[in-house]
Amino acid sequence: MTADDLRNVIVGTLRRIAPEIDPSSIRPGVSFRDQLDLDSMDFLNFVLALHDKLGVEIPESDYPRLYTLDGAIAYLSAKTG
């Protein structure tokens, strides 16, 4: 998958969890929790949805790597590459 494909998957997943977000307002280096007001359950649902959509195992120790758009793209790119 390309970085653009991954971005679309990530943003689409976030929109299913928090439908009120504006995808164009997501800043790449800022924590999703800070800019989208996600709580811990929302974030867990986000990680589980990425796992289901991409078939990638994401251990809990790697969750911090998914806190930002840039981090999630880099992490998932390495896992799906």
PDB file of N, CA, C and O in Angstrom:
ATOM      1  N   MET A   1       0.834  -1.196   0.000  1.00  0.00           N
ATOM      2  CA  MET A   1       0.000   0.000   0.000  1.00  0.00           C
ATOM      3  C   MET A   1       0.872   1.249   0.000  1.00  0.00           C
ATOM      4  O   MET A   1       1.937   1.293   0.616  1.00  0.00           O
ATOM      5  N   THR A   2       0.396   2.239  -0.694  1.00  0.00           N
ATOM      6  CA  THR A   2       1.117   3.509  -0.700  1.00  0.00           C
ATOM      7  C   THR A   2       0.759   4.306   0.543  1.00  0.00           C
ATOM      8  O   THR A   2      -0.192   3.985   1.256  1.00  0.00           O
ATOM      9  N   ALA A   3       1.536   5.349   0.790  1.00  0.00           N
ATOM     10  CA  ALA A   3       1.251   6.226   1.927  1.00  0.00           C
ATOM     11  C   ALA A   3      -0.136   6.860   1.778  1.00  0.00           C
ATOM     12  O   ALA A   3      -0.849   7.034   2.767  1.00  0.00           O
ATOM     13  N   ASP A   4      -0.518   7.204   0.548  1.00  0.00           N
ATOM     14  CA  ASP A   4      -1.849   7.785   0.320  1.00  0.00           C
ATOM     15  C   ASP A   4      -2.952   6.778   0.605  1.00  0.00           C
ATOM     16  O   ASP A   4      -3.984   7.125   1.179  1.00  0.00           O
ATOM     17  N   ASP A   5      -2.731   5.518   0.201  1.00  0.00           N
ATOM     18  CA  ASP A   5      -3.716   4.466   0.506  1.00  0.00           C
ATOM     19  C   ASP A   5      -3.884   4.322   2.013  1.00  0.00           C
ATOM     20  O   ASP A   5      -5.002   4.257   2.523  1.00  0.00           O
ATOM     21  N   LEU A   6      -2.749   4.272   2.722  1.00  0.00           N
ATOM     22  CA  LEU A   6      -2.798   4.136   4.175  1.00  0.00           C
ATOM     23  C   LEU A   6      -3.467   5.334   4.826  1.00  0.00           C
ATOM     24  O   LEU A   6      -4.250   5.180   5.763  1.00  0.00           O
ATOM     25  N   ARG A   7      -3.163   6.519   4.336  1.00  0.00           N
ATOM     26  CA  ARG A   7      -3.801   7.727   4.868  1.00  0.00           C
ATOM     27  C   ARG A   7      -5.318   7.623   4.725  1.00  0.00           C
ATOM     28  O   ARG A   7      -6.061   7.946   5.652  1.00  0.00           O
ATOM     29  N   ASN A   8      -5.768   7.171   3.559  1.00  0.00           N
ATOM     30  CA  ASN A   8      -7.206   7.035   3.327  1.00  0.00           C
ATOM     31  C   ASN A   8      -7.834   6.010   4.266  1.00  0.00           C
ATOM     32  O   ASN A   8      -8.931   6.229   4.779  1.00  0.00           O
ATOM     33  N   VAL A   9      -7.146   4.895   4.494  1.00  0.00           N
ATOM     34  CA  VAL A   9      -7.649   3.872   5.416  1.00  0.00           C
ATOM     35  C   VAL A   9      -7.714   4.436   6.829  1.00  0.00           C
ATOM     36  O   VAL A   9      -8.711   4.250   7.528  1.00  0.00           O
ATOM     37  N   ILE A  10      -6.661   5.122   7.250  1.00  0.00           N
ATOM     38  CA  ILE A  10      -6.597   5.681   8.605  1.00  0.00           C
ATOM     39  C   ILE A  10      -7.693   6.726   8.807  1.00  0.00           C
ATOM     40  O   ILE A  10      -8.423   6.686   9.798  1.00  0.00           O
ATOM     41  N   VAL A  11      -7.801   7.648   7.875  1.00  0.00           N
ATOM     42  CA  VAL A  11      -8.804   8.711   7.996  1.00  0.00           C
ATOM     43  C   VAL A  11     -10.215   8.120   7.925  1.00  0.00           C
ATOM     44  O   VAL A  11     -11.100   8.537   8.673  1.00  0.00           O
ATOM     45  N   GLY A  12     -10.426   7.158   7.037  1.00  0.00           N
ATOM     46  CA  GLY A  12     -11.732   6.508   6.957  1.00  0.00           C
ATOM     47  C   GLY A  12     -12.092   5.801   8.253  1.00  0.00           C
ATOM     48  O   GLY A  12     -13.242   5.837   8.693  1.00  0.00           O
ATOM     49  N   THR A  13     -11.109   5.160   8.859  1.00  0.00           N
ATOM     50  CA  THR A  13     -11.324   4.480  10.133  1.00  0.00           C
ATOM     51  C   THR A  13     -11.655   5.486  11.227  1.00  0.00           C
ATOM     52  O   THR A  13     -12.564   5.257  12.025  1.00  0.00           O
ATOM     53  N   LEU A  14     -10.936   6.580  11.270  1.00  0.00           N
ATOM     54  CA  LEU A  14     -11.219   7.625  12.255  1.00  0.00           C
ATOM     55  C   LEU A  14     -12.617   8.198  12.062  1.00  0.00           C
ATOM     56  O   LEU A  14     -13.302   8.498  13.040  1.00  0.00           O
ATOM     57  N   ARG A  15     -13.042   8.349  10.825  1.00  0.00           N
ATOM     58  CA  ARG A  15     -14.371   8.910  10.550  1.00  0.00           C
ATOM     59  C   ARG A  15     -15.482   7.979  11.002  1.00  0.00           C
ATOM     60  O   ARG A  15     -16.558   8.432  11.393  1.00  0.00           O
ATOM     61  N   ARG A  16     -15.221   6.664  10.947  1.00  0.00           N
ATOM     62  CA  ARG A  16     -16.235   5.718  11.444  1.00  0.00           C
ATOM     63  C   ARG A  16     -16.339   5.793  12.963  1.00  0.00           C
ATOM     64  O   ARG A  16     -17.414   5.590  13.527  1.00  0.00           O
ATOM     65  N   ILE A  17     -15.230   6.082  13.616  1.00  0.00           N
ATOM     66  CA  ILE A  17     -15.224   6.163  15.078  1.00  0.00           C
ATOM     67  C   ILE A  17     -15.731   7.524  15.555  1.00  0.00           C
ATOM     68  O   ILE A  17     -16.458   7.615  16.544  1.00  0.00           O
ATOM     69  N   ALA A  18     -15.341   8.569  14.846  1.00  0.00           N
ATOM     70  CA  ALA A  18     -15.744   9.934  15.210  1.00  0.00           C
ATOM     71  C   ALA A  18     -16.257  10.635  13.944  1.00  0.00           C
ATOM     72  O   ALA A  18     -15.526  11.405  13.320  1.00  0.00           O
ATOM     73  N   PRO A  19     -17.514  10.367  13.568  1.00  0.00           N
ATOM     74  CA  PRO A  19     -18.038  10.872  12.298  1.00  0.00           C
ATOM     75  C   PRO A  19     -18.061  12.391  12.160  1.00  0.00           C
ATOM     76  O   PRO A  19     -18.191  12.917  11.055  1.00  0.00           O
ATOM     77  N   GLU A  20     -17.936  13.085  13.273  1.00  0.00           N
ATOM     78  CA  GLU A  20     -17.989  14.547  13.217  1.00  0.00           C
ATOM     79  C   GLU A  20     -16.682  15.192  12.772  1.00  0.00           C
ATOM     80  O   GLU A  20     -16.645  16.398  12.530  1.00  0.00           O
ATOM     81  N   ILE A  21     -15.609  14.411  12.658  1.00  0.00           N
ATOM     82  CA  ILE A  21     -14.321  15.020  12.309  1.00  0.00           C
ATOM     83  C   ILE A  21     -14.289  15.458  10.849  1.00  0.00           C
ATOM     84  O   ILE A  21     -14.954  14.883   9.988  1.00  0.00           O
ATOM     85  N   ASP A  22     -13.508  16.479  10.605  1.00  0.00           N
ATOM     86  CA  ASP A  22     -13.258  16.972   9.256  1.00  0.00           C
ATOM     87  C   ASP A  22     -11.895  16.432   8.836  1.00  0.00           C
ATOM     88  O   ASP A  22     -10.874  16.847   9.383  1.00  0.00           O
ATOM     89  N   PRO A  23     -11.865  15.513   7.874  1.00  0.00           N
ATOM     90  CA  PRO A  23     -10.593  14.901   7.483  1.00  0.00           C
ATOM     91  C   PRO A  23      -9.520  15.911   7.073  1.00  0.00           C
ATOM     92  O   PRO A  23      -8.331  15.673   7.287  1.00  0.00           O
ATOM     93  N   SER A  24      -9.929  17.023   6.492  1.00  0.00           N
ATOM     94  CA  SER A  24      -8.944  18.017   6.056  1.00  0.00           C
ATOM     95  C   SER A  24      -8.310  18.759   7.227  1.00  0.00           C
ATOM     96  O   SER A  24      -7.293  19.433   7.060  1.00  0.00           O
ATOM     97  N   SER A  25      -8.903  18.637   8.403  1.00  0.00           N
ATOM     98  CA  SER A  25      -8.360  19.343   9.563  1.00  0.00           C
ATOM     99  C   SER A  25      -7.341  18.507  10.348  1.00  0.00           C
ATOM    100  O   SER A  25      -6.736  19.002  11.300  1.00  0.00           O
ATOM    101  N   ILE A  26      -7.152  17.254   9.956  1.00  0.00           N
ATOM    102  CA  ILE A  26      -6.227  16.390  10.690  1.00  0.00           C
ATOM    103  C   ILE A  26      -4.799  16.836  10.408  1.00  0.00           C
ATOM    104  O   ILE A  26      -4.347  16.843   9.263  1.00  0.00           O
ATOM    105  N   ARG A  27      -4.097  17.207  11.479  1.00  0.00           N
ATOM    106  CA  ARG A  27      -2.698  17.644  11.344  1.00  0.00           C
ATOM    107  C   ARG A  27      -1.804  16.418  11.532  1.00  0.00           C
ATOM    108  O   ARG A  27      -1.956  15.683  12.509  1.00  0.00           O
ATOM    109  N   PRO A  28      -0.870  16.194  10.600  1.00  0.00           N
ATOM    110  CA  PRO A  28      -0.095  14.955  10.559  1.00  0.00           C
ATOM    111  C   PRO A  28       0.745  14.648  11.793  1.00  0.00           C
ATOM    112  O   PRO A  28       0.910  13.475  12.130  1.00  0.00           O
ATOM    113  N   GLY A  29       1.278  15.643  12.475  1.00  0.00           N
ATOM    114  CA  GLY A  29       2.174  15.383  13.589  1.00  0.00           C
ATOM    115  C   GLY A  29       1.568  15.582  14.964  1.00  0.00           C
ATOM    116  O   GLY A  29       2.278  15.532  15.969  1.00  0.00           O
ATOM    117  N   VAL A  30       0.252  15.809  15.020  1.00  0.00           N
ATOM    118  CA  VAL A  30      -0.417  16.077  16.287  1.00  0.00           C
ATOM    119  C   VAL A  30      -1.223  14.848  16.692  1.00  0.00           C
ATOM    120  O   VAL A  30      -1.870  14.216  15.857  1.00  0.00           O
ATOM    121  N   SER A  31      -1.179  14.518  17.969  1.00  0.00           N
ATOM    122  CA  SER A  31      -1.880  13.354  18.495  1.00  0.00           C
ATOM    123  C   SER A  31      -3.363  13.382  18.136  1.00  0.00           C
ATOM    124  O   SER A  31      -4.026  14.411  18.267  1.00  0.00           O
ATOM    125  N   PHE A  32      -3.876  12.232  17.678  1.00  0.00           N
ATOM    126  CA  PHE A  32      -5.305  12.118  17.390  1.00  0.00           C
ATOM    127  C   PHE A  32      -6.131  12.454  18.623  1.00  0.00           C
ATOM    128  O   PHE A  32      -7.164  13.116  18.522  1.00  0.00           O
ATOM    129  N   ARG A  33      -5.681  12.003  19.772  1.00  0.00           N
ATOM    130  CA  ARG A  33      -6.429  12.253  21.009  1.00  0.00           C
ATOM    131  C   ARG A  33      -6.567  13.746  21.273  1.00  0.00           C
ATOM    132  O   ARG A  33      -7.628  14.209  21.691  1.00  0.00           O
ATOM    133  N   ASP A  34      -5.499  14.501  21.031  1.00  0.00           N
ATOM    134  CA  ASP A  34      -5.523  15.937  21.283  1.00  0.00           C
ATOM    135  C   ASP A  34      -6.389  16.683  20.270  1.00  0.00           C
ATOM    136  O   ASP A  34      -7.186  17.543  20.645  1.00  0.00           O
ATOM    137  N   GLN A  35      -6.236  16.359  19.005  1.00  0.00           N
ATOM    138  CA  GLN A  35      -6.944  17.149  17.997  1.00  0.00           C
ATOM    139  C   GLN A  35      -8.356  16.644  17.692  1.00  0.00           C
ATOM    140  O   GLN A  35      -9.187  17.407  17.199  1.00  0.00           O
ATOM    141  N   LEU A  36      -8.639  15.369  17.978  1.00  0.00           N
ATOM    142  CA  LEU A  36      -9.955  14.822  17.672  1.00  0.00           C
ATOM    143  C   LEU A  36     -10.754  14.472  18.911  1.00  0.00           C
ATOM    144  O   LEU A  36     -11.888  14.001  18.822  1.00  0.00           O
ATOM    145  N   ASP A  37     -10.152  14.705  20.070  1.00  0.00           N
ATOM    146  CA  ASP A  37     -10.814  14.445  21.347  1.00  0.00           C
ATOM    147  C   ASP A  37     -11.261  12.985  21.479  1.00  0.00           C
ATOM    148  O   ASP A  37     -12.372  12.696  21.923  1.00  0.00           O
ATOM    149  N   LEU A  38     -10.359  12.070  21.079  1.00  0.00           N
ATOM    150  CA  LEU A  38     -10.647  10.646  21.220  1.00  0.00           C
ATOM    151  C   LEU A  38     -10.337  10.208  22.643  1.00  0.00           C
ATOM    152  O   LEU A  38      -9.329  10.617  23.218  1.00  0.00           O
ATOM    153  N   ASP A  39     -11.198   9.382  23.205  1.00  0.00           N
ATOM    154  CA  ASP A  39     -10.886   8.814  24.512  1.00  0.00           C
ATOM    155  C   ASP A  39     -10.195   7.460  24.305  1.00  0.00           C
ATOM    156  O   ASP A  39      -9.992   7.034  23.169  1.00  0.00           O
ATOM    157  N   SER A  40      -9.842   6.799  25.384  1.00  0.00           N
ATOM    158  CA  SER A  40      -9.070   5.556  25.272  1.00  0.00           C
ATOM    159  C   SER A  40      -9.870   4.461  24.563  1.00  0.00           C
ATOM    160  O   SER A  40      -9.287   3.661  23.831  1.00  0.00           O
ATOM    161  N   MET A  41     -11.174   4.406  24.758  1.00  0.00           N
ATOM    162  CA  MET A  41     -11.987   3.402  24.073  1.00  0.00           C
ATOM    163  C   MET A  41     -12.068   3.688  22.576  1.00  0.00           C
ATOM    164  O   MET A  41     -12.023   2.765  21.762  1.00  0.00           O
ATOM    165  N   ASP A  42     -12.187   4.960  22.212  1.00  0.00           N
ATOM    166  CA  ASP A  42     -12.180   5.331  20.791  1.00  0.00           C
ATOM    167  C   ASP A  42     -10.867   4.901  20.154  1.00  0.00           C
ATOM    168  O   ASP A  42     -10.853   4.346  19.056  1.00  0.00           O
ATOM    169  N   PHE A  43      -9.759   5.161  20.850  1.00  0.00           N
ATOM    170  CA  PHE A  43      -8.456   4.813  20.289  1.00  0.00           C
ATOM    171  C   PHE A  43      -8.320   3.293  20.148  1.00  0.00           C
ATOM    172  O   PHE A  43      -7.793   2.810  19.145  1.00  0.00           O
ATOM    173  N   LEU A  44      -8.786   2.548  21.131  1.00  0.00           N
ATOM    174  CA  LEU A  44      -8.732   1.090  21.042  1.00  0.00           C
ATOM    175  C   LEU A  44      -9.579   0.598  19.867  1.00  0.00           C
ATOM    176  O   LEU A  44      -9.162  -0.302  19.138  1.00  0.00           O
ATOM    177  N   ASN A  45     -10.742   1.172  19.685  1.00  0.00           N
ATOM    178  CA  ASN A  45     -11.580   0.812  18.533  1.00  0.00           C
ATOM    179  C   ASN A  45     -10.892   1.139  17.214  1.00  0.00           C
ATOM    180  O   ASN A  45     -11.021   0.400  16.238  1.00  0.00           O
ATOM    181  N   PHE A  46     -10.169   2.237  17.191  1.00  0.00           N
ATOM    182  CA  PHE A  46      -9.389   2.632  16.010  1.00  0.00           C
ATOM    183  C   PHE A  46      -8.329   1.572  15.695  1.00  0.00           C
ATOM    184  O   PHE A  46      -8.206   1.137  14.550  1.00  0.00           O
ATOM    185  N   VAL A  47      -7.576   1.163  16.698  1.00  0.00           N
ATOM    186  CA  VAL A  47      -6.518   0.160  16.502  1.00  0.00           C
ATOM    187  C   VAL A  47      -7.124  -1.169  16.047  1.00  0.00           C
ATOM    188  O   VAL A  47      -6.603  -1.802  15.129  1.00  0.00           O
ATOM    189  N   LEU A  48      -8.202  -1.591  16.671  1.00  0.00           N
ATOM    190  CA  LEU A  48      -8.842  -2.853  16.301  1.00  0.00           C
ATOM    191  C   LEU A  48      -9.401  -2.800  14.879  1.00  0.00           C
ATOM    192  O   LEU A  48      -9.334  -3.787  14.147  1.00  0.00           O
ATOM    193  N   ALA A  49      -9.943  -1.665  14.496  1.00  0.00           N
ATOM    194  CA  ALA A  49     -10.460  -1.517  13.137  1.00  0.00           C
ATOM    195  C   ALA A  49      -9.339  -1.561  12.107  1.00  0.00           C
ATOM    196  O   ALA A  49      -9.509  -2.138  11.033  1.00  0.00           O
ATOM    197  N   LEU A  50      -8.196  -0.959  12.419  1.00  0.00           N
ATOM    198  CA  LEU A  50      -7.043  -1.042  11.518  1.00  0.00           C
ATOM    199  C   LEU A  50      -6.582  -2.493  11.379  1.00  0.00           C
ATOM    200  O   LEU A  50      -6.261  -2.951  10.282  1.00  0.00           O
ATOM    201  N   HIS A  51      -6.553  -3.202  12.493  1.00  0.00           N
ATOM    202  CA  HIS A  51      -6.182  -4.618  12.467  1.00  0.00           C
ATOM    203  C   HIS A  51      -7.127  -5.398  11.545  1.00  0.00           C
ATOM    204  O   HIS A  51      -6.678  -6.186  10.713  1.00  0.00           O
ATOM    205  N   ASP A  52      -8.411  -5.178  11.695  1.00  0.00           N
ATOM    206  CA  ASP A  52      -9.390  -5.889  10.876  1.00  0.00           C
ATOM    207  C   ASP A  52      -9.270  -5.520   9.402  1.00  0.00           C
ATOM    208  O   ASP A  52      -9.321  -6.390   8.533  1.00  0.00           O
ATOM    209  N   LYS A  53      -9.114  -4.247   9.129  1.00  0.00           N
ATOM    210  CA  LYS A  53      -9.069  -3.759   7.747  1.00  0.00           C
ATOM    211  C   LYS A  53      -7.794  -4.180   7.025  1.00  0.00           C
ATOM    212  O   LYS A  53      -7.833  -4.552   5.852  1.00  0.00           O
ATOM    213  N   LEU A  54      -6.659  -4.122   7.729  1.00  0.00           N
ATOM    214  CA  LEU A  54      -5.367  -4.371   7.086  1.00  0.00           C
ATOM    215  C   LEU A  54      -4.781  -5.743   7.400  1.00  0.00           C
ATOM    216  O   LEU A  54      -3.822  -6.167   6.754  1.00  0.00           O
ATOM    217  N   GLY A  55      -5.341  -6.438   8.378  1.00  0.00           N
ATOM    218  CA  GLY A  55      -4.807  -7.742   8.750  1.00  0.00           C
ATOM    219  C   GLY A  55      -3.441  -7.664   9.395  1.00  0.00           C
ATOM    220  O   GLY A  55      -2.642  -8.594   9.290  1.00  0.00           O
ATOM    221  N   VAL A  56      -3.173  -6.559  10.061  1.00  0.00           N
ATOM    222  CA  VAL A  56      -1.872  -6.323  10.691  1.00  0.00           C
ATOM    223  C   VAL A  56      -2.005  -6.521  12.199  1.00  0.00           C
ATOM    224  O   VAL A  56      -2.896  -5.960  12.837  1.00  0.00           O
ATOM    225  N   GLU A  57      -1.110  -7.322  12.749  1.00  0.00           N
ATOM    226  CA  GLU A  57      -1.064  -7.477  14.201  1.00  0.00           C
ATOM    227  C   GLU A  57      -0.426  -6.221  14.794  1.00  0.00           C
ATOM    228  O   GLU A  57       0.648  -5.801  14.363  1.00  0.00           O
ATOM    229  N   ILE A  58      -1.086  -5.632  15.774  1.00  0.00           N
ATOM    230  CA  ILE A  58      -0.584  -4.415  16.410  1.00  0.00           C
ATOM    231  C   ILE A  58      -0.519  -4.674  17.909  1.00  0.00           C
ATOM    232  O   ILE A  58      -1.529  -4.569  18.605  1.00  0.00           O
ATOM    233  N   PRO A  59       0.664  -5.012  18.408  1.00  0.00           N
ATOM    234  CA  PRO A  59       0.773  -5.251  19.844  1.00  0.00           C
ATOM    235  C   PRO A  59       0.565  -3.957  20.636  1.00  0.00           C
ATOM    236  O   PRO A  59       0.852  -2.860  20.155  1.00  0.00           O
ATOM    237  N   GLU A  60       0.067  -4.112  21.839  1.00  0.00           N
ATOM    238  CA  GLU A  60      -0.221  -2.948  22.675  1.00  0.00           C
ATOM    239  C   GLU A  60       1.004  -2.062  22.872  1.00  0.00           C
ATOM    240  O   GLU A  60       0.879  -0.842  22.988  1.00  0.00           O
ATOM    241  N   SER A  61       2.169  -2.663  22.909  1.00  0.00           N
ATOM    242  CA  SER A  61       3.397  -1.879  23.094  1.00  0.00           C
ATOM    243  C   SER A  61       3.658  -0.935  21.916  1.00  0.00           C
ATOM    244  O   SER A  61       4.421   0.022  22.049  1.00  0.00           O
ATOM    245  N   ASP A  62       3.030  -1.199  20.768  1.00  0.00           N
ATOM    246  CA  ASP A  62       3.210  -0.341  19.587  1.00  0.00           C
ATOM    247  C   ASP A  62       2.131   0.730  19.448  1.00  0.00           C
ATOM    248  O   ASP A  62       2.224   1.562  18.546  1.00  0.00           O
ATOM    249  N   TYR A  63       1.117   0.740  20.304  1.00  0.00           N
ATOM    250  CA  TYR A  63       0.039   1.713  20.186  1.00  0.00           C
ATOM    251  C   TYR A  63       0.535   3.155  20.113  1.00  0.00           C
ATOM    252  O   TYR A  63      -0.006   3.935  19.330  1.00  0.00           O
ATOM    253  N   PRO A  64       1.551   3.543  20.905  1.00  0.00           N
ATOM    254  CA  PRO A  64       2.014   4.936  20.816  1.00  0.00           C
ATOM    255  C   PRO A  64       2.504   5.338  19.417  1.00  0.00           C
ATOM    256  O   PRO A  64       2.522   6.522  19.082  1.00  0.00           O
ATOM    257  N   ARG A  65       2.893   4.373  18.624  1.00  0.00           N
ATOM    258  CA  ARG A  65       3.351   4.685  17.265  1.00  0.00           C
ATOM    259  C   ARG A  65       2.184   5.063  16.357  1.00  0.00           C
ATOM    260  O   ARG A  65       2.394   5.554  15.248  1.00  0.00           O
ATOM    261  N   LEU A  66       0.962   4.838  16.822  1.00  0.00           N
ATOM    262  CA  LEU A  66      -0.232   5.143  16.037  1.00  0.00           C
ATOM    263  C   LEU A  66      -0.942   6.406  16.522  1.00  0.00           C
ATOM    264  O   LEU A  66      -2.067   6.677  16.102  1.00  0.00           O
ATOM    265  N   TYR A  67      -0.315   7.168  17.385  1.00  0.00           N
ATOM    266  CA  TYR A  67      -0.953   8.347  17.987  1.00  0.00           C
ATOM    267  C   TYR A  67      -1.143   9.508  17.017  1.00  0.00           C
ATOM    268  O   TYR A  67      -2.020  10.347  17.220  1.00  0.00           O
ATOM    269  N   THR A  68      -0.326   9.562  15.960  1.00  0.00           N
ATOM    270  CA  THR A  68      -0.436  10.657  14.993  1.00  0.00           C
ATOM    271  C   THR A  68      -0.627  10.078  13.593  1.00  0.00           C
ATOM    272  O   THR A  68      -0.359   8.899  13.363  1.00  0.00           O
ATOM    273  N   LEU A  69      -1.080  10.892  12.680  1.00  0.00           N
ATOM    274  CA  LEU A  69      -1.256  10.447  11.303  1.00  0.00           C
ATOM    275  C   LEU A  69       0.080  10.026  10.698  1.00  0.00           C
ATOM    276  O   LEU A  69       0.175   8.963  10.085  1.00  0.00           O
ATOM    277  N   ASP A  70       1.112  10.853  10.868  1.00  0.00           N
ATOM    278  CA  ASP A  70       2.430  10.502  10.331  1.00  0.00           C
ATOM    279  C   ASP A  70       2.956   9.205  10.937  1.00  0.00           C
ATOM    280  O   ASP A  70       3.484   8.348  10.229  1.00  0.00           O
ATOM    281  N   GLY A  71       2.806   9.071  12.249  1.00  0.00           N
ATOM    282  CA  GLY A  71       3.277   7.874  12.926  1.00  0.00           C
ATOM    283  C   GLY A  71       2.534   6.637  12.468  1.00  0.00           C
ATOM    284  O   GLY A  71       3.144   5.592  12.242  1.00  0.00           O
ATOM    285  N   ALA A  72       1.218   6.744  12.330  1.00  0.00           N
ATOM    286  CA  ALA A  72       0.410   5.604  11.900  1.00  0.00           C
ATOM    287  C   ALA A  72       0.757   5.186  10.473  1.00  0.00           C
ATOM    288  O   ALA A  72       0.851   3.995  10.177  1.00  0.00           O
ATOM    289  N   ILE A  73       0.945   6.161   9.595  1.00  0.00           N
ATOM    290  CA  ILE A  73       1.313   5.841   8.216  1.00  0.00           C
ATOM    291  C   ILE A  73       2.665   5.131   8.182  1.00  0.00           C
ATOM    292  O   ILE A  73       2.811   4.114   7.504  1.00  0.00           O
ATOM    293  N   ALA A  74       3.648   5.653   8.900  1.00  0.00           N
ATOM    294  CA  ALA A  74       4.981   5.038   8.913  1.00  0.00           C
ATOM    295  C   ALA A  74       4.930   3.621   9.490  1.00  0.00           C
ATOM    296  O   ALA A  74       5.524   2.698   8.933  1.00  0.00           O
ATOM    297  N   TYR A  75       4.229   3.457  10.593  1.00  0.00           N
ATOM    298  CA  TYR A  75       4.131   2.153  11.246  1.00  0.00           C
ATOM    299  C   TYR A  75       3.438   1.136  10.331  1.00  0.00           C
ATOM    300  O   TYR A  75       3.944   0.032  10.126  1.00  0.00           O
ATOM    301  N   LEU A  76       2.306   1.506   9.799  1.00  0.00           N
ATOM    302  CA  LEU A  76       1.546   0.580   8.972  1.00  0.00           C
ATOM    303  C   LEU A  76       2.220   0.316   7.632  1.00  0.00           C
ATOM    304  O   LEU A  76       2.085  -0.771   7.069  1.00  0.00           O
ATOM    305  N   SER A  77       2.936   1.292   7.127  1.00  0.00           N
ATOM    306  CA  SER A  77       3.697   1.099   5.899  1.00  0.00           C
ATOM    307  C   SER A  77       4.756   0.009   6.081  1.00  0.00           C
ATOM    308  O   SER A  77       4.946  -0.839   5.210  1.00  0.00           O
ATOM    309  N   ALA A  78       5.435   0.047   7.216  1.00  0.00           N
ATOM    310  CA  ALA A  78       6.447  -0.972   7.508  1.00  0.00           C
ATOM    311  C   ALA A  78       5.801  -2.346   7.703  1.00  0.00           C
ATOM    312  O   ALA A  78       6.393  -3.365   7.346  1.00  0.00           O
ATOM    313  N   LYS A  79       4.608  -2.378   8.259  1.00  0.00           N
ATOM    314  CA  LYS A  79       3.924  -3.648   8.520  1.00  0.00           C
ATOM    315  C   LYS A  79       3.283  -4.251   7.279  1.00  0.00           C
ATOM    316  O   LYS A  79       3.175  -5.472   7.168  1.00  0.00           O
ATOM    317  N   THR A  80       2.853  -3.396   6.337  1.00  0.00           N
ATOM    318  CA  THR A  80       2.162  -3.893   5.152  1.00  0.00           C
ATOM    319  C   THR A  80       3.075  -3.953   3.942  1.00  0.00           C
ATOM    320  O   THR A  80       2.725  -4.540   2.918  1.00  0.00           O
ATOM    321  N   GLY A  81       4.263  -3.336   4.065  1.00  0.00           N
ATOM    322  CA  GLY A  81       5.194  -3.215   2.953  1.00  0.00           C
ATOM    323  C   GLY A  81       5.589  -4.487   2.374  1.00  0.00           C
ATOM    324  O   GLY A  81       6.374  -4.517   1.426  1.00  0.00           O
TER     325      GLY A  81
END
